[in-house]
């Protein structure tokens, strides 16, 4: 016969509440009993001590017993008055702190009062007070962390920009932990790349990408655990803290990995200041903050990667037209605001259709990549190239006047003409025609007019025999003499 399941059997049976003992009642009874015992024991001891042979009278025994009980009651009263007052002070302090904790817990988590009671005695009551203060300090730190984490989550959730997120993460470490200065590296294309720094000398010694230096960095990244290193013993000489008195090398550094989904997405290289908290508590605090911040850094890195994929041309790996025009709009607005110059170059590969017809579209793709790479590698950091369409490219030159932009265009023309594209053991040579326009050479409040005037100059170069540079000046295109 199948045994039926009884759902009531899962409900635990509650034990009846046990009666609570009263320590003061027990103390009173013990004091009275002790006084009674001492009162009864005193007469025999007195006869024994004084070698007295006279019989003990009942009145003497009664007097001794009464005296013993009286002393016991008096001791209880004195003890209870003194201890009760100290206990009352302790209980009142605990109640006050509990009220503060409740207020902070159900409020915004911030408070001005200290979660501590004054230690007034050097005894067991003092030890109890100290133990309660330790608990209060732990709760206070936890509430502070909770409030900090709410601020962190609010700030980091509102922004996925990699630069801003990196600065926020490093700033929260400095504001909320023992860290006083540091560097944040993030994993981009499988390399730990410099994202943000605070009070660190960013000179030539500071690497833009981390390598597995002596295995310490590799160990921290792979294990996901915090490492503390001695900079002198391990020759860790590339981190220098900036102070009002100059730069100095910290004695110790912490390598703090930020791990999300069991993968290290970032690494903080930090210098820590003096702290009243023990080493173990500092490490646990850093671990907790890392656990909270790592997913936001991971999201920002992913968003940055998606943005890069969306902004770059898949074939040539330069900016696509959409993001190139966005960049031009930004530079145009900056130039108008600061009354500075801005130039653009329109570049077109000569007879590109012949390359496709003669060698095939695969060869044409190789030519496009070669030309784009040659130009990109020979631009200044602030200059930008984008694929404008087909075999046409737009180059943006901030703060460059027409003459400087013309010289830059001529230099690029010569470089492309000297560069070969290898396809199936064949060297393919191409030339380019370029048109240059500058903000100072036209009257406009629209960046599209810059492109149109550069395009006009470009077609003048083609009309004049290709492999030429033309400048748009005074509403006409002027051929720039070749620099041989």
C-alpha positions as CSV (number, residue, x, y, z in Angstrom):
1,X,0.0,0.0,0.0
2,X,1.4,3.3,-1.1
3,X,2.2,5.7,1.7
4,X,0.3,8.9,1.5
5,X,2.1,12.2,1.6
6,X,1.2,14.4,4.6
7,X,1.8,18.1,3.7
8,X,1.6,19.0,7.4
9,X,4.6,16.9,8.1
10,X,6.8,19.6,6.4
11,X,5.7,22.3,8.8
12,X,8.2,22.5,11.6
13,X,6.8,22.2,15.1
14,X,7.4,25.4,17.1
15,X,8.9,24.9,20.5
16,X,7.1,26.6,23.4
17,X,9.0,29.7,24.5
18,X,11.2,28.9,27.4
19,X,10.9,31.1,30.5
20,X,13.6,33.8,30.7
21,X,15.7,34.0,33.8
22,X,16.3,37.2,35.6
23,X,20.0,37.6,36.4
24,X,19.3,40.2,39.1
25,X,16.9,37.8,40.9
26,X,19.5,35.0,40.8
27,X,22.1,37.5,42.0
28,X,19.8,38.6,44.9
29,X,19.2,34.9,45.9
30,X,22.9,34.1,45.7
31,X,23.8,37.1,47.9
32,X,21.1,36.2,50.5
33,X,22.2,32.6,50.5
34,X,25.8,33.5,50.8
35,X,25.0,35.9,53.7
36,X,22.9,33.1,55.4
37,X,25.8,30.6,55.0
38,X,28.3,33.0,56.3
39,X,26.0,33.9,59.3
40,X,25.6,30.3,60.2
41,X,29.3,29.5,59.7
42,X,30.5,32.4,61.8
43,X,29.7,31.1,65.3
44,X,31.5,27.8,65.0
45,X,34.4,29.4,63.3
46,X,34.5,32.0,66.1
47,X,34.6,29.3,68.8
48,X,37.3,27.4,66.9
49,X,39.5,30.4,66.4
50,X,39.3,31.8,70.0
51,X,39.2,28.3,71.6
52,X,36.1,29.3,73.4
53,X,34.3,26.4,75.4
54,X,31.2,28.3,76.2
55,X,28.0,27.1,74.5
56,X,26.7,29.0,71.4
57,X,23.5,30.9,72.1
58,X,20.7,30.9,69.7
59,X,20.5,34.7,70.0
60,X,24.1,34.9,68.8
61,X,23.4,32.6,65.9
62,X,20.4,34.6,64.9
63,X,22.4,37.9,65.1
64,X,25.1,36.5,62.9
65,X,22.7,35.1,60.4
66,X,20.8,38.4,60.3
67,X,24.1,40.3,59.9
68,X,25.1,37.9,57.0
69,X,21.8,38.3,55.2
70,X,21.9,42.1,55.7
71,X,25.4,42.3,54.3
72,X,24.3,40.1,51.3
73,X,21.3,42.4,50.7
74,X,23.4,45.5,51.0
75,X,26.0,44.1,48.6
76,X,23.2,43.3,46.1
77,X,21.8,46.8,46.4
78,X,25.2,48.5,45.9
79,X,26.1,46.2,43.1
80,X,22.8,46.6,41.3
81,X,22.8,50.3,41.7
82,X,26.3,50.7,40.2
83,X,26.0,48.0,37.5
84,X,22.4,48.9,36.6
85,X,23.4,52.5,35.9
86,X,26.3,51.3,33.7
87,X,24.0,48.8,32.0
88,X,21.3,51.4,31.5
89,X,23.9,53.7,29.9
90,X,24.9,50.8,27.6
91,X,21.3,49.9,26.7
92,X,20.4,53.5,26.0
93,X,23.4,53.8,23.8
94,X,22.5,50.7,21.9
95,X,18.9,51.9,21.5
96,X,20.2,55.2,20.1
97,X,22.5,53.5,17.7
98,X,19.8,51.0,16.6
99,X,17.5,54.0,15.9
100,X,20.3,55.6,13.8
101,X,20.9,52.4,11.9
102,X,17.2,52.1,11.1
103,X,17.1,55.7,10.0
104,X,20.1,55.2,7.7
105,X,18.8,51.8,6.5
106,X,15.4,53.0,5.5
107,X,16.5,56.5,4.5
108,X,19.3,57.3,2.0
109,X,22.0,55.3,3.8
110,X,23.9,58.4,4.8
111,X,24.3,59.7,8.4
112,X,26.3,62.2,10.4
113,X,26.3,60.4,13.7
114,X,28.9,57.9,14.7
115,X,27.7,54.3,15.5
116,X,29.7,54.1,18.7
117,X,29.1,54.2,22.5
118,X,31.5,55.9,24.9
119,X,33.6,53.3,26.7
120,X,33.5,54.3,30.4
121,X,35.0,51.3,32.2
122,X,38.0,49.0,31.9
123,X,36.2,45.7,32.7
124,X,33.7,43.3,31.2
125,X,31.2,46.0,30.6
126,X,33.9,48.0,28.8
127,X,34.6,44.9,26.7
128,X,30.9,44.5,25.9
129,X,30.8,48.2,24.8
130,X,33.9,47.8,22.6
131,X,32.4,44.6,21.0
132,X,29.2,46.5,20.3
133,X,31.2,49.4,18.8
134,X,33.0,47.0,16.5
135,X,29.6,45.7,15.3
136,X,28.4,49.3,14.9
137,X,31.4,50.2,12.9
138,X,30.9,47.2,10.6
139,X,27.3,48.1,10.1
140,X,28.3,51.8,9.5
141,X,30.8,50.7,6.8
142,X,28.2,48.5,5.2
143,X,25.6,51.2,5.1
144,X,28.2,53.6,3.7
145,X,29.1,51.1,1.0
146,X,25.5,50.5,0.2
147,X,24.9,54.2,-0.2
148,X,28.1,54.5,-2.3
149,X,27.1,51.5,-4.5
150,X,23.7,53.1,-5.1
151,X,25.4,56.3,-6.3
152,X,27.8,54.2,-8.4
153,X,25.0,52.2,-10.0
154,X,23.1,55.4,-10.7
155,X,26.0,57.2,-12.3
156,X,27.4,54.2,-14.3
157,X,23.9,53.1,-15.5
158,X,23.3,56.5,-17.0
159,X,26.3,56.4,-19.2
160,X,28.0,53.9,-21.5
161,X,30.6,56.2,-22.9
162,X,33.9,54.4,-22.3
163,X,36.0,57.4,-21.4
164,X,33.4,58.8,-18.9
165,X,32.7,55.4,-17.4
166,X,36.5,54.8,-16.9
167,X,36.9,58.1,-15.2
168,X,33.9,57.5,-13.0
169,X,35.1,54.0,-11.9
170,X,38.6,55.3,-11.0
171,X,37.1,58.3,-9.2
172,X,34.8,56.1,-7.1
173,X,37.7,53.9,-6.1
174,X,39.6,57.0,-4.9
175,X,36.6,58.5,-3.1
176,X,35.5,55.3,-1.4
177,X,38.5,53.1,-0.7
178,X,42.1,53.4,0.4
179,X,43.2,54.2,-3.1
180,X,44.7,57.7,-3.5
181,X,45.9,57.6,-7.1
182,X,45.9,55.0,-9.9
183,X,45.5,53.9,-13.5
184,X,42.7,52.0,-15.1
185,X,43.4,49.6,-18.0
186,X,40.6,48.0,-20.0
187,X,40.6,45.0,-22.3
188,X,40.3,46.2,-25.9
189,X,41.2,43.7,-28.7
190,X,42.6,41.3,-26.1
191,X,45.1,44.0,-24.9
192,X,44.9,45.9,-21.6
193,X,44.8,49.5,-22.9
194,X,45.1,52.6,-20.8
195,X,41.7,54.1,-20.2
196,X,42.0,56.6,-17.4
197,X,44.5,57.9,-14.8
198,X,44.4,60.0,-11.6
199,X,47.4,61.8,-10.1
200,X,49.8,59.6,-12.1
201,X,52.7,60.9,-14.2
202,X,51.6,60.0,-17.7
203,X,55.0,60.5,-19.2
204,X,56.9,58.3,-21.6
205,X,57.4,55.5,-19.0
206,X,53.7,54.9,-18.6
207,X,52.7,52.1,-21.1
208,X,49.6,52.6,-23.2
209,X,49.2,48.9,-23.3
210,X,50.1,46.5,-20.5
211,X,52.4,43.5,-21.0
212,X,53.0,40.5,-18.8
213,X,55.7,42.3,-16.9
214,X,57.7,39.7,-14.9
215,X,54.5,37.6,-14.8
216,X,53.0,39.8,-12.0
217,X,50.4,41.5,-14.2
218,X,49.7,38.2,-16.0
219,X,49.1,36.5,-12.6
220,X,46.7,39.2,-11.5
221,X,44.7,39.2,-14.7
222,X,44.5,35.4,-15.0
223,X,43.8,34.7,-11.4
224,X,41.4,37.6,-10.9
225,X,42.9,38.2,-7.4
226,X,44.3,41.3,-5.9
227,X,48.1,41.4,-5.8
228,X,50.2,43.7,-3.6
229,X,53.7,44.4,-4.8
230,X,56.8,46.1,-3.5
231,X,57.9,48.5,-6.2
232,X,61.6,48.6,-5.0
233,X,62.1,44.8,-4.7
234,X,60.3,44.1,-8.0
235,X,61.7,47.1,-9.9
236,X,58.2,48.3,-10.7
237,X,59.5,51.7,-11.8
238,X,56.9,53.0,-14.4
239,X,54.3,54.2,-12.0
240,X,55.0,57.6,-10.4
241,X,52.5,59.6,-8.3
242,X,52.1,63.3,-9.0
243,X,52.2,65.5,-6.0
244,X,52.4,69.3,-5.4
245,X,56.1,68.7,-4.6
246,X,56.8,66.7,-7.8
247,X,56.6,63.1,-8.7
248,X,57.5,60.2,-6.4
249,X,57.4,56.4,-6.7
250,X,55.1,54.7,-4.2
251,X,56.6,52.0,-2.0
252,X,53.8,49.5,-2.7
253,X,51.1,49.1,-5.4
254,X,48.0,47.1,-5.7
255,X,47.0,45.3,-8.9
256,X,43.2,45.1,-8.7
257,X,41.5,43.0,-11.5
258,X,37.9,43.8,-12.5
259,X,36.3,40.5,-13.4
260,X,32.9,40.0,-15.1
261,X,31.5,36.7,-16.3
262,X,34.7,34.9,-15.1
263,X,36.8,37.1,-17.3
264,X,39.1,40.0,-16.3
265,X,37.9,43.0,-18.3
266,X,40.0,45.7,-16.6
267,X,42.9,46.2,-14.2
268,X,43.5,49.0,-11.7
269,X,47.1,49.8,-10.8
270,X,46.8,51.8,-7.6
271,X,48.8,53.5,-4.9
272,X,47.1,53.4,-1.5
273,X,47.4,55.8,1.4
274,X,47.4,55.2,5.1
275,X,44.4,53.5,6.6
276,X,43.1,52.7,10.1
277,X,41.5,49.5,8.8
278,X,43.4,46.2,8.8
279,X,44.9,44.9,5.6
280,X,42.2,42.1,5.2
281,X,39.4,44.7,5.4
282,X,41.0,46.9,2.8
283,X,41.3,43.9,0.4
284,X,37.7,42.8,1.0
285,X,36.5,46.4,0.3
286,X,38.5,46.6,-2.9
287,X,37.1,43.2,-4.0
288,X,33.5,44.3,-3.3
289,X,33.9,47.5,-5.3
290,X,35.6,45.6,-8.2
291,X,32.6,43.2,-8.3
292,X,30.2,46.1,-8.6
293,X,32.1,48.1,-11.2
294,X,33.4,45.3,-13.5
295,X,30.0,44.8,-15.4
296,X,29.7,48.5,-16.1
297,X,33.3,48.6,-17.5
298,X,32.4,45.5,-19.6
299,X,29.3,47.2,-21.0
300,X,31.2,50.3,-21.8
301,X,33.9,48.3,-23.6
302,X,31.3,46.4,-25.6
303,X,29.5,49.6,-26.5
304,X,32.8,51.2,-27.6
305,X,33.5,48.1,-29.8
306,X,30.1,48.2,-31.3
307,X,30.5,51.9,-32.0
308,X,33.9,51.3,-33.6
309,X,32.4,48.6,-35.8
310,X,29.6,50.8,-36.8
311,X,31.8,53.8,-37.5
312,X,34.5,52.2,-39.6
313,X,34.4,51.0,-43.2
314,X,34.6,47.2,-43.2
315,X,37.0,47.1,-46.2
316,X,39.4,50.0,-45.7
317,X,39.2,50.2,-41.9
318,X,38.9,54.0,-42.0
319,X,35.8,56.0,-40.9
320,X,32.7,55.5,-43.0
321,X,30.9,58.4,-44.6
322,X,28.3,58.8,-41.8
323,X,30.8,59.1,-39.0
324,X,33.2,61.1,-41.2
325,X,30.6,63.7,-41.7
326,X,29.8,63.7,-38.0
327,X,33.4,64.4,-37.3
328,X,33.5,67.2,-39.9
329,X,30.5,68.8,-38.3
330,X,32.2,68.8,-34.9
331,X,35.4,70.2,-36.3
332,X,33.5,72.8,-38.3
333,X,31.6,74.0,-35.2
334,X,34.9,74.2,-33.2
335,X,36.5,76.2,-36.0
336,X,33.6,78.7,-36.0
337,X,33.5,79.0,-32.3
338,X,37.3,79.6,-31.9
339,X,37.6,81.5,-35.2
340,X,40.3,79.0,-36.4
341,X,40.8,77.6,-39.8
342,X,39.7,74.2,-41.2
343,X,40.6,72.5,-44.5
344,X,39.3,69.4,-46.3
345,X,40.7,67.3,-49.1
346,X,38.7,65.3,-51.5
347,X,40.7,62.5,-53.0
348,X,39.7,60.1,-55.9
349,X,41.6,57.2,-57.3
350,X,42.4,57.8,-61.0
351,X,41.0,55.3,-63.5
352,X,39.8,52.9,-60.8
353,X,37.3,51.3,-63.1
354,X,40.2,50.2,-65.3
355,X,41.7,48.4,-62.3
356,X,38.4,46.4,-61.7
357,X,38.0,45.7,-65.4
358,X,41.6,44.6,-65.9
359,X,42.4,42.7,-62.7
360,X,39.0,42.1,-61.1
361,X,37.1,43.5,-58.1
362,X,39.3,41.6,-55.7
363,X,42.3,43.6,-57.0
364,X,40.3,46.7,-56.7
365,X,39.6,46.0,-53.0
366,X,43.3,45.6,-52.4
367,X,44.0,48.9,-54.1
368,X,41.4,50.6,-52.0
369,X,42.9,49.2,-48.8
370,X,46.4,50.1,-49.9
371,X,45.5,53.7,-50.7
372,X,43.5,54.1,-47.5
373,X,46.3,52.6,-45.4
374,X,49.0,54.8,-47.0
375,X,47.0,58.0,-46.3
376,X,46.0,57.0,-42.8
377,X,49.5,56.2,-41.8
378,X,50.8,59.6,-43.0
379,X,48.2,61.9,-41.3
380,X,48.7,63.8,-38.0
381,X,46.9,62.5,-34.9
382,X,44.2,65.2,-35.2
383,X,43.6,64.6,-38.9
384,X,40.9,62.3,-40.1
385,X,40.2,60.2,-43.2
386,X,36.9,58.7,-44.2
387,X,35.7,56.7,-47.2
388,X,33.3,59.1,-48.8
389,X,32.0,56.7,-51.4
390,X,33.4,54.2,-53.9
391,X,37.0,55.1,-54.6
392,X,36.6,58.6,-53.1
393,X,38.0,59.7,-49.7
394,X,37.5,62.8,-47.5
395,X,40.4,64.1,-45.4
396,X,39.7,66.6,-42.6
397,X,42.6,68.8,-41.4
398,X,41.7,70.9,-38.3
399,X,43.5,74.3,-37.9
400,X,45.2,74.0,-41.3
401,X,44.9,76.9,-43.8
402,X,44.7,76.4,-47.5
403,X,48.4,76.5,-48.2
404,X,49.3,73.9,-45.5
405,X,46.4,71.7,-46.7
406,X,47.7,72.0,-50.2
407,X,51.2,70.9,-49.2
408,X,49.7,68.0,-47.3
409,X,47.7,67.0,-50.3
410,X,50.7,67.1,-52.6
411,X,52.7,65.0,-50.1
412,X,49.9,62.4,-50.1
413,X,49.7,62.4,-53.9
414,X,53.4,61.5,-54.2
415,X,53.2,58.8,-51.5
416,X,50.3,57.1,-53.2
417,X,52.0,57.3,-56.6
418,X,55.1,55.6,-55.1
419,X,53.0,52.8,-53.4
420,X,52.3,49.5,-55.2
421,X,49.4,47.1,-54.5
422,X,50.4,43.4,-54.8
423,X,47.8,41.1,-56.4
424,X,48.6,37.6,-57.6
425,X,52.3,38.4,-58.0
426,X,51.4,41.6,-59.9
427,X,52.3,45.1,-58.8
428,X,49.4,47.5,-59.5
429,X,50.3,51.2,-59.6
430,X,47.6,53.9,-59.2
431,X,47.5,57.6,-58.9
432,X,45.1,60.0,-57.2
433,X,43.6,63.4,-57.9
434,X,42.9,65.8,-55.0
435,X,40.9,68.9,-54.4
436,X,41.5,71.2,-51.4
437,X,39.2,73.7,-49.8
438,X,39.6,75.8,-46.6
439,X,37.2,77.7,-44.4
440,X,39.2,80.9,-44.7
441,X,39.0,80.7,-48.6
442,X,35.2,80.6,-48.8
443,X,32.4,82.5,-47.0
444,X,30.1,79.9,-45.5
445,X,28.3,78.7,-42.3
446,X,27.7,75.2,-43.7
447,X,30.3,72.4,-43.8
448,X,28.7,71.0,-46.9
449,X,30.1,74.0,-48.8
450,X,33.6,73.0,-47.8
451,X,33.0,69.5,-49.4
452,X,31.4,71.0,-52.5
453,X,34.2,73.4,-53.1
454,X,36.9,70.7,-52.5
455,X,34.9,68.5,-54.9
456,X,35.0,71.2,-57.5
457,X,38.7,71.5,-57.1
458,X,39.0,67.7,-57.4
459,X,37.3,67.6,-60.8
460,X,39.5,70.4,-62.0
461,X,42.5,68.2,-61.1
462,X,41.0,65.3,-63.1
463,X,40.2,67.7,-66.0
464,X,43.8,68.9,-66.0
465,X,45.2,65.4,-66.6
466,X,44.7,63.6,-63.2
467,X,47.4,62.9,-60.6
468,X,47.2,66.5,-59.7
469,X,46.2,68.8,-56.7
470,X,44.0,71.8,-57.1
471,X,43.1,74.5,-54.5
472,X,39.7,76.2,-54.4
473,X,40.5,79.9,-53.9
474,X,38.5,83.1,-54.7
475,X,35.6,81.0,-56.2
476,X,37.9,79.2,-58.7
477,X,40.1,76.1,-58.8
478,X,43.8,76.6,-59.1
479,X,46.2,73.8,-60.1
480,X,49.0,73.4,-57.6
481,X,52.4,72.8,-59.2
482,X,53.8,69.4,-58.7
483,X,56.6,69.1,-56.2
484,X,59.2,66.8,-57.8
